[in-house]
Amino acid sequence: MNSSAQIHADIKDLIISGENRPTESDYNISSLRSEMEQKIDRLTQDAEDVENRLSETRELALEWEASAQQLLDEELSSPVQNSSMQWNEESDDPPSFSIDSQQASSNRENLTELREALDELDKKYRAAIDSVSNYIRSH
């Protein structure tokens, strides 16, 4: 016998003798496949749920951003008064402006309140992110 034929014969003998033969199992391939497909379906549904929750969270974030911008627009007014942005060549005066100190003070107070409101929005946003994150971990 040539060496290739001898190797094949040795392999056949090892398989038949069963020295390294895997133990037989009572697994039913059909039922395992069915179980795997069910798990894939559940994972697919979980992925869709997570995607929907992330989408909802993104929409909330955009709403909160718009709300924050609206708060800023409503709460602040320019304290600049009497602005002249042209260089007066005749008198050699540079551009100038004056500031209404009461409006500047009011803006500072409003900004403090706005920061507090934004901190509340930030807490809600972080809670939504944590909610999605926990949902992902639990599924």
N, CA, C and O atoms as a GROMACS GRO file, in nm:
protein
  556
    1MET      N    1   0.083  -0.117   0.000
    1MET     CA    2   0.000   0.000   0.000
    1MET      C    3   0.088   0.125   0.000
    1MET      O    4   0.189   0.130   0.070
    2ASN      N    5   0.048   0.225  -0.080
    2ASN     CA    6   0.127   0.346  -0.076
    2ASN      C    7   0.095   0.424   0.051
    2ASN      O    8  -0.002   0.394   0.121
    3SER      N    9   0.176   0.524   0.080
    3SER     CA   10   0.162   0.594   0.208
    3SER      C   11   0.030   0.670   0.218
    3SER      O   12  -0.027   0.680   0.327
    4SER      N   13  -0.021   0.724   0.107
    4SER     CA   14  -0.149   0.795   0.108
    4SER      C   15  -0.263   0.699   0.138
    4SER      O   16  -0.354   0.730   0.215
    5ALA      N   17  -0.259   0.584   0.076
    5ALA     CA   18  -0.363   0.484   0.102
    5ALA      C   19  -0.356   0.436   0.245
    5ALA      O   20  -0.459   0.412   0.308
    6GLN      N   21  -0.234   0.420   0.298
    6GLN     CA   22  -0.216   0.376   0.436
    6GLN      C   23  -0.273   0.479   0.535
    6GLN      O   24  -0.335   0.442   0.635
    7ILE      N   25  -0.253   0.608   0.506
    7ILE     CA   26  -0.306   0.714   0.593
    7ILE      C   27  -0.459   0.708   0.593
    7ILE      O   28  -0.521   0.718   0.699
    8HIS      N   29  -0.518   0.690   0.476
    8HIS     CA   30  -0.664   0.682   0.468
    8HIS      C   31  -0.716   0.559   0.544
    8HIS      O   32  -0.818   0.566   0.612
    9ALA      N   33  -0.645   0.451   0.532
    9ALA     CA   34  -0.685   0.329   0.603
    9ALA      C   35  -0.674   0.349   0.753
    9ALA      O   36  -0.762   0.305   0.828
   10ASP      N   37  -0.568   0.415   0.800
   10ASP     CA   38  -0.551   0.442   0.942
   10ASP      C   39  -0.662   0.531   0.995
   10ASP      O   40  -0.715   0.508   1.104
   11ILE      N   41  -0.698   0.633   0.918
   11ILE     CA   42  -0.807   0.723   0.959
   11ILE      C   43  -0.937   0.646   0.968
   11ILE      O   44  -1.012   0.661   1.064
   12LYS      N   45  -0.965   0.562   0.868
   12LYS     CA   46  -1.087   0.482   0.869
   12LYS      C   47  -1.091   0.391   0.992
   12LYS      O   48  -1.195   0.378   1.056
   13ASP      N   49  -0.978   0.328   1.024
   13ASP     CA   50  -0.971   0.240   1.140
   13ASP      C   51  -0.996   0.317   1.270
   13ASP      O   52  -1.064   0.268   1.360
   14LEU      N   53  -0.941   0.439   1.279
   14LEU     CA   54  -0.961   0.521   1.400
   14LEU      C   55  -1.108   0.559   1.415
   14LEU      O   56  -1.162   0.558   1.525
   15ILE      N   57  -1.170   0.593   1.305
   15ILE     CA   58  -1.312   0.631   1.310
   15ILE      C   59  -1.397   0.512   1.350
   15ILE      O   60  -1.486   0.523   1.435
   16ILE      N   61  -1.369   0.399   1.290
   16ILE     CA   62  -1.448   0.280   1.318
   16ILE      C   63  -1.425   0.230   1.460
   16ILE      O   64  -1.518   0.188   1.528
   17SER      N   65  -1.299   0.236   1.504
   17SER     CA   66  -1.270   0.186   1.639
   17SER      C   67  -1.332   0.277   1.745
   17SER      O   68  -1.360   0.232   1.856
   18GLY      N   69  -1.352   0.402   1.711
   18GLY     CA   70  -1.421   0.494   1.800
   18GLY      C   71  -1.339   0.549   1.915
   18GLY      O   72  -1.394   0.594   2.015
   19GLU      N   73  -1.207   0.546   1.902
   19GLU     CA   74  -1.123   0.597   2.011
   19GLU      C   75  -1.149   0.746   2.038
   19GLU      O   76  -1.160   0.786   2.154
   20ASN      N   77  -1.158   0.825   1.935
   20ASN     CA   78  -1.178   0.970   1.950
   20ASN      C   79  -1.315   1.013   1.898
   20ASN      O   80  -1.337   1.128   1.861
   21ARG      N   81  -1.403   0.919   1.898
   21ARG     CA   82  -1.536   0.945   1.845
   21ARG      C   83  -1.615   1.032   1.943
   21ARG      O   84  -1.617   1.004   2.063
   22PRO      N   85  -1.680   1.138   1.892
   22PRO     CA   86  -1.760   1.221   1.983
   22PRO      C   87  -1.879   1.141   2.036
   22PRO      O   88  -1.930   1.050   1.971
   23THR      N   89  -1.919   1.177   2.157
   23THR     CA   90  -2.032   1.106   2.216
   23THR      C   91  -2.159   1.144   2.141
   23THR      O   92  -2.176   1.257   2.097
   24GLU      N   93  -2.245   1.048   2.129
   24GLU     CA   94  -2.372   1.074   2.061
   24GLU      C   95  -2.457   1.162   2.151
   24GLU      O   96  -2.452   1.151   2.274
   25SER      N   97  -2.533   1.246   2.090
   25SER     CA   98  -2.618   1.333   2.169
   25SER      C   99  -2.764   1.307   2.135
   25SER      O  100  -2.797   1.247   2.032
   26ASP      N  101  -2.847   1.354   2.224
   26ASP     CA  102  -2.989   1.339   2.198
   26ASP      C  103  -3.046   1.468   2.140
   26ASP      O  104  -3.168   1.488   2.138
   27TYR      N  105  -2.957   1.556   2.091
   27TYR     CA  106  -3.003   1.681   2.032
   27TYR      C  107  -3.074   1.654   1.902
   27TYR      O  108  -3.033   1.571   1.820
   28ASN      N  109  -3.181   1.726   1.886
   28ASN     CA  110  -3.257   1.717   1.762
   28ASN      C  111  -3.224   1.845   1.683
   28ASN      O  112  -3.262   1.955   1.724
   29ILE      N  113  -3.155   1.830   1.573
   29ILE     CA  114  -3.111   1.944   1.494
   29ILE      C  115  -3.229   2.032   1.455
   29ILE      O  116  -3.218   2.155   1.455
   30SER      N  117  -3.339   1.972   1.422
   30SER     CA  118  -3.457   2.049   1.382
   30SER      C  119  -3.507   2.137   1.496
   30SER      O  120  -3.540   2.254   1.476
   31SER      N  121  -3.513   2.079   1.617
   31SER     CA  122  -3.562   2.159   1.730
   31SER      C  123  -3.460   2.266   1.769
   31SER      O  124  -3.498   2.376   1.809
   32LEU      N  125  -3.330   2.235   1.758
   32LEU     CA  126  -3.228   2.336   1.786
   32LEU      C  127  -3.236   2.451   1.687
   32LEU      O  128  -3.221   2.568   1.724
   33ARG      N  129  -3.258   2.418   1.562
   33ARG     CA  130  -3.271   2.522   1.460
   33ARG      C  131  -3.393   2.608   1.488
   33ARG      O  132  -3.387   2.731   1.477
   34SER      N  133  -3.502   2.546   1.525
   34SER     CA  134  -3.624   2.620   1.557
   34SER      C  135  -3.600   2.713   1.677
   34SER      O  136  -3.641   2.829   1.675
   35GLU      N  137  -3.534   2.662   1.780
   35GLU     CA  138  -3.502   2.742   1.898
   35GLU      C  139  -3.411   2.860   1.860
   35GLU      O  140  -3.431   2.972   1.906
   36MET      N  141  -3.312   2.833   1.775
   36MET     CA  142  -3.222   2.940   1.730
   36MET      C  143  -3.299   3.048   1.654
   36MET      O  144  -3.275   3.167   1.674
   37GLU      N  145  -3.391   3.007   1.567
   37GLU     CA  146  -3.469   3.103   1.491
   37GLU      C  147  -3.559   3.186   1.581
   37GLU      O  148  -3.579   3.305   1.555
   38GLN      N  149  -3.613   3.126   1.686
   38GLN     CA  150  -3.695   3.200   1.782
   38GLN      C  151  -3.610   3.304   1.854
   38GLN      O  152  -3.653   3.418   1.873
   39LYS      N  153  -3.490   3.264   1.892
   39LYS     CA  154  -3.401   3.359   1.960
   39LYS      C  155  -3.360   3.472   1.866
   39LYS      O  156  -3.352   3.588   1.909
   40ILE      N  157  -3.336   3.441   1.742
   40ILE     CA  158  -3.303   3.545   1.644
   40ILE      C  159  -3.421   3.640   1.627
   40ILE      O  160  -3.403   3.761   1.618
   41ASP      N  161  -3.542   3.585   1.622
   41ASP     CA  162  -3.661   3.670   1.610
   41ASP      C  163  -3.674   3.763   1.731
   41ASP      O  164  -3.707   3.881   1.716
   42ARG      N  165  -3.649   3.709   1.851
   42ARG     CA  166  -3.656   3.793   1.972
   42ARG      C  167  -3.550   3.901   1.969
   42ARG      O  168  -3.577   4.016   2.004
   43LEU      N  169  -3.429   3.865   1.928
   43LEU     CA  170  -3.322   3.963   1.919
   43LEU      C  171  -3.354   4.071   1.816
   43LEU      O  172  -3.327   4.189   1.838
   44THR      N  173  -3.412   4.030   1.705
   44THR     CA  174  -3.451   4.126   1.602
   44THR      C  175  -3.556   4.222   1.658
   44THR      O  176  -3.548   4.343   1.636
   45GLN      N  177  -3.653   4.169   1.730
   45GLN     CA  178  -3.756   4.254   1.791
   45GLN      C  179  -3.695   4.348   1.895
   45GLN      O  180  -3.730   4.466   1.900
   46ASP      N  181  -3.604   4.294   1.977
   46ASP     CA  182  -3.536   4.378   2.077
   46ASP      C  183  -3.459   4.490   2.008
   46ASP      O  184  -3.461   4.604   2.054
   47ALA      N  185  -3.390   4.457   1.899
   47ALA     CA  186  -3.313   4.558   1.826
   47ALA      C  187  -3.406   4.667   1.771
   47ALA      O  188  -3.373   4.785   1.775
   48GLU      N  189  -3.522   4.626   1.721
   48GLU     CA  190  -3.620   4.724   1.671
   48GLU      C  191  -3.671   4.810   1.785
   48GLU      O  192  -3.688   4.931   1.768
   49ASP      N  193  -3.697   4.750   1.901
   49ASP     CA  194  -3.744   4.826   2.017
   49ASP      C  195  -3.638   4.928   2.060
   49ASP      O  196  -3.670   5.043   2.089
   50VAL      N  197  -3.514   4.885   2.064
   50VAL     CA  198  -3.405   4.975   2.102
   50VAL      C  199  -3.394   5.089   2.001
   50VAL      O  200  -3.377   5.205   2.039
   51GLU      N  201  -3.403   5.056   1.874
   51GLU     CA  202  -3.396   5.159   1.770
   51GLU      C  203  -3.509   5.260   1.786
   51GLU      O  204  -3.488   5.380   1.772
   52ASN      N  205  -3.630   5.211   1.815
   52ASN     CA  206  -3.743   5.302   1.836
   52ASN      C  207  -3.721   5.391   1.958
   52ASN      O  208  -3.749   5.511   1.953
   53ARG      N  209  -3.670   5.332   2.066
   53ARG     CA  210  -3.647   5.413   2.186
   53ARG      C  211  -3.537   5.516   2.163
   53ARG      O  212  -3.546   5.628   2.212
   54LEU      N  213  -3.434   5.478   2.090
   54LEU     CA  214  -3.328   5.574   2.057
   54LEU      C  215  -3.383   5.687   1.970
   54LEU      O  216  -3.346   5.804   1.988
   55SER      N  217  -3.470   5.653   1.878
   55SER     CA  218  -3.532   5.754   1.792
   55SER      C  219  -3.616   5.850   1.875
   55SER      O  220  -3.611   5.972   1.856
   56GLU      N  221  -3.694   5.794   1.968
   56GLU     CA  222  -3.776   5.879   2.056
   56GLU      C  223  -3.687   5.969   2.142
   56GLU      O  224  -3.717   6.086   2.162
   57THR      N  225  -3.578   5.914   2.191
   57THR     CA  226  -3.485   5.992   2.273
   57THR      C  227  -3.423   6.104   2.191
   57THR      O  228  -3.406   6.216   2.241
   58ARG      N  229  -3.390   6.076   2.066
   58ARG     CA  230  -3.333   6.178   1.979
   58ARG      C  231  -3.435   6.289   1.956
   58ARG      O  232  -3.400   6.408   1.960
   59GLU      N  233  -3.560   6.252   1.933
   59GLU     CA  234  -3.665   6.352   1.912
   59GLU      C  235  -3.680   6.439   2.037
   59GLU      O  236  -3.696   6.561   2.026
   60LEU      N  237  -3.676   6.376   2.154
   60LEU     CA  238  -3.684   6.454   2.278
   60LEU      C  239  -3.567   6.549   2.291
   60LEU      O  240  -3.583   6.664   2.332
   61ALA      N  241  -3.448   6.502   2.257
   61ALA     CA  242  -3.330   6.587   2.265
   61ALA      C  243  -3.345   6.708   2.173
   61ALA      O  244  -3.309   6.820   2.212
   62LEU      N  245  -3.397   6.687   2.053
   62LEU     CA  246  -3.416   6.799   1.961
   62LEU      C  247  -3.521   6.897   2.015
   62LEU      O  248  -3.506   7.018   2.001
   63GLU      N  249  -3.627   6.843   2.076
   63GLU     CA  250  -3.728   6.930   2.137
   63GLU      C  251  -3.668   7.011   2.251
   63GLU      O  252  -3.693   7.131   2.263
   64TRP      N  253  -3.586   6.944   2.334
   64TRP     CA  254  -3.524   7.014   2.447
   64TRP      C  255  -3.426   7.121   2.398
   64TRP      O  256  -3.415   7.228   2.457
   65GLU      N  257  -3.356   7.091   2.290
   65GLU     CA  258  -3.263   7.189   2.234
   65GLU      C  259  -3.340   7.311   2.185
   65GLU      O  260  -3.300   7.425   2.211
   66ALA      N  261  -3.450   7.288   2.115
   66ALA     CA  262  -3.533   7.398   2.066
   66ALA      C  263  -3.591   7.477   2.184
   66ALA      O  264  -3.597   7.600   2.181
   67SER      N  265  -3.632   7.405   2.287
   67SER     CA  266  -3.686   7.470   2.406
   67SER      C  267  -3.580   7.557   2.473
   67SER      O  268  -3.609   7.668   2.517
   68ALA      N  269  -3.459   7.507   2.480
   68ALA     CA  270  -3.349   7.584   2.541
   68ALA      C  271  -3.321   7.710   2.460
   68ALA      O  272  -3.300   7.817   2.516
   69GLN      N  273  -3.321   7.696   2.327
   69GLN     CA  274  -3.298   7.813   2.242
   69GLN      C  275  -3.409   7.916   2.260
   69GLN      O  276  -3.383   8.036   2.264
   70GLN      N  277  -3.534   7.868   2.270
   70GLN     CA  278  -3.647   7.958   2.291
   70GLN      C  279  -3.634   8.029   2.426
   70GLN      O  280  -3.658   8.149   2.436
   71LEU      N  281  -3.596   7.955   2.529
   71LEU     CA  282  -3.575   8.016   2.660
   71LEU      C  283  -3.469   8.126   2.652
   71LEU      O  284  -3.486   8.234   2.708
   72LEU      N  285  -3.362   8.098   2.582
   72LEU     CA  286  -3.254   8.195   2.569
   72LEU      C  287  -3.303   8.319   2.496
   72LEU      O  288  -3.276   8.432   2.537
   73ASP      N  289  -3.376   8.298   2.386
   73ASP     CA  290  -3.426   8.412   2.309
   73ASP      C  291  -3.524   8.497   2.389
   73ASP      O  292  -3.525   8.619   2.377
   74GLU      N  293  -3.606   8.431   2.471
   74GLU     CA  294  -3.706   8.504   2.550
   74GLU      C  295  -3.645   8.577   2.669
   74GLU      O  296  -3.695   8.681   2.711
   75GLU      N  297  -3.537   8.523   2.722
   75GLU     CA  298  -3.484   8.574   2.848
   75GLU      C  299  -3.379   8.684   2.832
   75GLU      O  300  -3.356   8.760   2.926
   76LEU      N  301  -3.317   8.693   2.718
   76LEU     CA  302  -3.208   8.789   2.703
   76LEU      C  303  -3.241   8.896   2.601
   76LEU      O  304  -3.297   8.870   2.495
   77SER      N  305  -3.205   9.018   2.636
   77SER     CA  306  -3.216   9.131   2.545
   77SER      C  307  -3.080   9.199   2.541
   77SER      O  308  -3.008   9.202   2.640
   78SER      N  309  -3.049   9.251   2.429
   78SER     CA  310  -2.918   9.316   2.414
   78SER      C  311  -2.911   9.440   2.503
   78SER      O  312  -2.999   9.525   2.498
   79PRO      N  313  -2.806   9.449   2.584
   79PRO     CA  314  -2.790   9.567   2.667
   79PRO      C  315  -2.720   9.683   2.594
   79PRO      O  316  -2.699   9.790   2.651
   80VAL      N  317  -2.684   9.660   2.468
   80VAL     CA  318  -2.612   9.763   2.392
   80VAL      C  319  -2.708   9.874   2.352
   80VAL      O  320  -2.816   9.849   2.299
   81GLN      N  321  -2.664   9.995   2.377
   81GLN     CA  322  -2.742  10.113   2.337
   81GLN      C  323  -2.651  10.207   2.258
   81GLN      O  324  -2.529  10.204   2.271
   82ASN      N  325  -2.712  10.289   2.178
   82ASN     CA  326  -2.640  10.394   2.107
   82ASN      C  327  -2.512  10.344   2.042
   82ASN      O  328  -2.404  10.397   2.069
   83SER      N  329  -2.523  10.245   1.959
   83SER     CA  330  -2.402  10.193   1.896
   83SER      C  331  -2.373  10.272   1.768
   83SER      O  332  -2.462  10.306   1.691
   84SER      N  333  -2.247  10.298   1.751
   84SER     CA  334  -2.199  10.364   1.630
   84SER      C  335  -2.079  10.283   1.584
   84SER      O  336  -1.972  10.289   1.644
   85MET      N  337  -2.098  10.209   1.477
   85MET     CA  338  -1.992  10.117   1.432
   85MET      C  339  -1.906  10.177   1.322
   85MET      O  340  -1.823  10.107   1.263
   86GLN      N  341  -1.924  10.304   1.294
   86GLN     CA  342  -1.844  10.371   1.192
   86GLN      C  343  -1.738  10.458   1.258
   86GLN      O  344  -1.761  10.522   1.360
   87TRP      N  345  -1.624  10.458   1.197
   87TRP     CA  346  -1.516  10.546   1.244
   87TRP      C  347  -1.547  10.686   1.193
   87TRP      O  348  -1.562  10.709   1.073
   88ASN      N  349  -1.556  10.778   1.287
   88ASN     CA  350  -1.582  10.915   1.248
   88ASN      C  351  -1.449  10.978   1.208
   88ASN      O  352  -1.365  11.009   1.291
   89GLU      N  353  -1.433  10.996   1.076
   89GLU     CA  354  -1.305  11.045   1.026
   89GLU      C  355  -1.286  11.194   1.057
   89GLU      O  356  -1.172  11.239   1.074
   90GLU      N  357  -1.395  11.269   1.066
   90GLU     CA  358  -1.383  11.412   1.094
   90GLU      C  359  -1.328  11.437   1.233
   90GLU      O  360  -1.237  11.517   1.252
   91SER      N  361  -1.387  11.367   1.332
   91SER     CA  362  -1.342  11.388   1.470
   91SER      C  363  -1.243  11.282   1.515
   91SER      O  364  -1.194  11.286   1.628
   92ASP      N  365  -1.213  11.186   1.426
   92ASP     CA  366  -1.121  11.075   1.455
   92ASP      C  367  -1.168  10.992   1.574
   92ASP      O  368  -1.087  10.941   1.652
   93ASP      N  369  -1.304  10.979   1.588
   93ASP     CA  370  -1.361  10.897   1.696
   93ASP      C  371  -1.378  10.753   1.647
   93ASP      O  372  -1.429  10.730   1.538
   94PRO      N  373  -1.336  10.656   1.728
   94PRO     CA  374  -1.352  10.515   1.689
   94PRO      C  375  -1.499  10.472   1.707
   94PRO      O  376  -1.578  10.545   1.768
   95PRO      N  377  -1.535  10.357   1.654
   95PRO     CA  378  -1.671  10.305   1.679
   95PRO      C  379  -1.695  10.298   1.830
   95PRO      O  380  -1.603  10.272   1.908
   96SER      N  381  -1.820  10.320   1.870
   96SER     CA  382  -1.849  10.320   2.013
   96SER      C  383  -1.990  10.271   2.039
   96SER      O  384  -2.074  10.261   1.949
   97PHE      N  385  -2.013  10.240   2.165
   97PHE     CA  386  -2.147  10.200   2.208
   97PHE      C  387  -2.154  10.220   2.359
   97PHE      O  388  -2.053  10.237   2.427
   98SER      N  389  -2.277  10.219   2.408
   98SER     CA  390  -2.296  10.225   2.554
   98SER      C  391  -2.382  10.106   2.594
   98SER      O  392  -2.456  10.050   2.514
   99ILE      N  393  -2.369  10.069   2.721
   99ILE     CA  394  -2.441   9.952   2.772
   99ILE      C  395  -2.538   9.996   2.880
   99ILE      O  396  -2.503  10.073   2.969
  100ASP      N  397  -2.659   9.946   2.871
  100ASP     CA  398  -2.760   9.968   2.974
  100ASP      C  399  -2.728   9.873   3.090
  100ASP      O  400  -2.747   9.752   3.078
  101SER      N  401  -2.680   9.926   3.199
  101SER     CA  402  -2.636   9.842   3.312
  101SER      C  403  -2.753   9.765   3.374
  101SER      O  404  -2.733   9.654   3.422
  102GLN      N  405  -2.872   9.821   3.374
  102GLN     CA  406  -2.988   9.749   3.428
  102GLN      C  407  -3.020   9.627   3.341
  102GLN      O  408  -3.049   9.520   3.393
  103GLN      N  409  -3.015   9.645   3.208
  103GLN     CA  410  -3.042   9.533   3.118
  103GLN      C  411  -2.933   9.426   3.131
  103GLN      O  412  -2.962   9.307   3.129
  104ALA      N  413  -2.809   9.469   3.145
  104ALA     CA  414  -2.698   9.373   3.161
  104ALA      C  415  -2.717   9.293   3.290
  104ALA      O  416  -2.695   9.172   3.292
  105SER      N  417  -2.758   9.361   3.397
  105SER     CA  418  -2.782   9.293   3.525
  105SER      C  419  -2.900   9.195   3.512
  105SER      O  420  -2.895   9.083   3.563
  106SER      N  421  -3.004   9.240   3.444
  106SER     CA  422  -3.120   9.154   3.424
  106SER      C  423  -3.082   9.030   3.342
  106SER      O  424  -3.127   8.920   3.370
  107ASN      N  425  -2.998   9.051   3.241
  107ASN     CA  426  -2.951   8.938   3.160
  107ASN      C  427  -2.873   8.838   3.245
  107ASN      O  428  -2.891   8.717   3.230
  108ARG      N  429  -2.788   8.887   3.334
  108ARG     CA  430  -2.711   8.797   3.420
  108ARG      C  431  -2.804   8.714   3.508
  108ARG      O  432  -2.785   8.593   3.523
  109GLU      N  433  -2.906   8.778   3.566
  109GLU     CA  434  -3.003   8.706   3.648
  109GLU      C  435  -3.079   8.603   3.564
  109GLU      O  436  -3.098   8.488   3.605
  110ASN      N  437  -3.121   8.645   3.446
  110ASN     CA  438  -3.195   8.554   3.358
  110ASN      C  439  -3.108   8.437   3.314
  110ASN      O  440  -3.157   8.324   3.301
  111LEU      N  441  -2.981   8.462   3.292
  111LEU     CA  442  -2.890   8.354   3.254
  111LEU      C  443  -2.876   8.252   3.367
  111LEU      O  444  -2.868   8.132   3.342
  112THR      N  445  -2.872   8.300   3.489
  112THR     CA  446  -2.865   8.208   3.604
  112THR      C  447  -2.988   8.119   3.607
  112THR      O  448  -2.978   7.998   3.625
  113GLU      N  449  -3.105   8.180   3.591
  113GLU     CA  450  -3.229   8.102   3.588
  113GLU      C  451  -3.231   8.006   3.468
  113GLU      O  452  -3.278   7.892   3.479
  114LEU      N  453  -3.181   8.054   3.356
  114LEU     CA  454  -3.177   7.971   3.235
  114LEU      C  455  -3.084   7.851   3.256
  114LEU      O  456  -3.116   7.740   3.214
  115ARG      N  457  -2.970   7.873   3.319
  115ARG     CA  458  -2.879   7.762   3.347
  115ARG      C  459  -2.947   7.656   3.433
  115ARG      O  460  -2.931   7.536   3.411
  116GLU      N  461  -3.024   7.701   3.531
  116GLU     CA  462  -3.096   7.607   3.616
  116GLU      C  463  -3.200   7.529   3.535
  116GLU      O  464  -3.215   7.408   3.552
  117ALA      N  465  -3.270   7.597   3.447
  117ALA     CA  466  -3.369   7.530   3.362
  117ALA      C  467  -3.301   7.431   3.267
  117ALA      O  468  -3.352   7.321   3.245
  118LEU      N  469  -3.186   7.470   3.213
  118LEU     CA  470  -3.111   7.380   3.124
  118LEU      C  471  -3.056   7.260   3.201
  118LEU      O  472  -3.050   7.149   3.147
  119ASP      N  473  -3.017   7.282   3.325
  119ASP     CA  474  -2.971   7.169   3.407
  119ASP      C  475  -3.084   7.068   3.427
  119ASP      O  476  -3.060   6.947   3.425
  120GLU      N  477  -3.206   7.118   3.445
  120GLU     CA  478  -3.322   7.028   3.459
  120GLU      C  479  -3.345   6.951   3.329
  120GLU      O  480  -3.370   6.831   3.331
  121LEU      N  481  -3.336   7.022   3.216
  121LEU     CA  482  -3.351   6.954   3.087
  121LEU      C  483  -3.241   6.851   3.067
  121LEU      O  484  -3.265   6.742   3.014
  122ASP      N  485  -3.120   6.885   3.109
  122ASP     CA  486  -3.007   6.793   3.097
  122ASP      C  487  -3.032   6.667   3.181
  122ASP      O  488  -3.001   6.556   3.137
  123LYS      N  489  -3.088   6.684   3.300
  123LYS     CA  490  -3.119   6.568   3.385
  123LYS      C  491  -3.221   6.477   3.316
  123LYS      O  492  -3.207   6.355   3.318
  124LYS      N  493  -3.323   6.538   3.255
  124LYS     CA  494  -3.424   6.458   3.184
  124LYS      C  495  -3.361   6.384   3.067
  124LYS      O  496  -3.391   6.267   3.043
  125TYR      N  497  -3.275   6.453   2.994
  125TYR     CA  498  -3.208   6.392   2.878
  125TYR      C  499  -3.121   6.274   2.924
  125TYR      O  500  -3.124   6.167   2.864
  126ARG      N  501  -3.045   6.296   3.030
  126ARG     CA  502  -2.960   6.188   3.081
  126ARG      C  503  -3.043   6.070   3.132
  126ARG      O  504  -3.005   5.954   3.116
  127ALA      N  505  -3.157   6.101   3.194
  127ALA     CA  506  -3.246   5.993   3.240
  127ALA      C  507  -3.299   5.912   3.122
  127ALA      O  508  -3.311   5.790   3.130
  128ALA      N  509  -3.330   5.980   3.013
  128ALA     CA  510  -3.377   5.909   2.893
  128ALA      C  511  -3.266   5.820   2.836
  128ALA      O  512  -3.291   5.708   2.795
  129ILE      N  513  -3.143   5.872   2.835
  129ILE     CA  514  -3.029   5.792   2.787
  129ILE      C  515  -3.008   5.672   2.878
  129ILE      O  516  -2.987   5.561   2.830
  130ASP      N  517  -3.014   5.694   3.010
  130ASP     CA  518  -2.998   5.583   3.105
  130ASP      C  519  -3.108   5.479   3.085
  130ASP      O  520  -3.082   5.359   3.094
  131SER      N  521  -3.229   5.525   3.059
  131SER     CA  522  -3.341   5.434   3.038
  131SER      C  523  -3.316   5.344   2.917
  131SER      O  524  -3.336   5.223   2.924
  132VAL      N  525  -3.271   5.403   2.808
  132VAL     CA  526  -3.241   5.324   2.689
  132VAL      C  527  -3.125   5.230   2.716
  132VAL      O  528  -3.128   5.113   2.677
  133SER      N  529  -3.023   5.280   2.784
  133SER     CA  530  -2.907   5.197   2.816
  133SER      C  531  -2.946   5.078   2.904
  133SER      O  532  -2.902   4.966   2.880
  134ASN      N  533  -3.028   5.103   3.003
  134ASN     CA  534  -3.074   4.993   3.091
  134ASN      C  535  -3.159   4.894   3.014
  134ASN      O  536  -3.151   4.773   3.036
  135TYR      N  537  -3.241   4.944   2.923
  135TYR     CA  538  -3.325   4.856   2.841
  135TYR      C  539  -3.237   4.766   2.756
  135TYR      O  540  -3.263   4.646   2.742
  136ILE      N  541  -3.133   4.824   2.699
  136ILE     CA  542  -3.041   4.744   2.616
  136ILE      C  543  -2.974   4.636   2.700
  136ILE      O  544  -2.966   4.520   2.658
  137ARG      N  545  -2.927   4.674   2.818
  137ARG     CA  546  -2.858   4.576   2.905
  137ARG      C  547  -2.951   4.464   2.952
  137ARG      O  548  -2.907   4.350   2.968
  138SER      N  549  -3.078   4.498   2.974
  138SER     CA  550  -3.171   4.398   3.028
  138SER      C  551  -3.225   4.304   2.920
  138SER      O  552  -3.284   4.201   2.952
  139HIS      N  553  -3.206   4.339   2.796
  139HIS     CA  554  -3.256   4.252   2.689
  139HIS      C  555  -3.138   4.202   2.617
  139HIS      O  556  -3.153   4.126   2.521
   0.00000   0.00000   0.00000
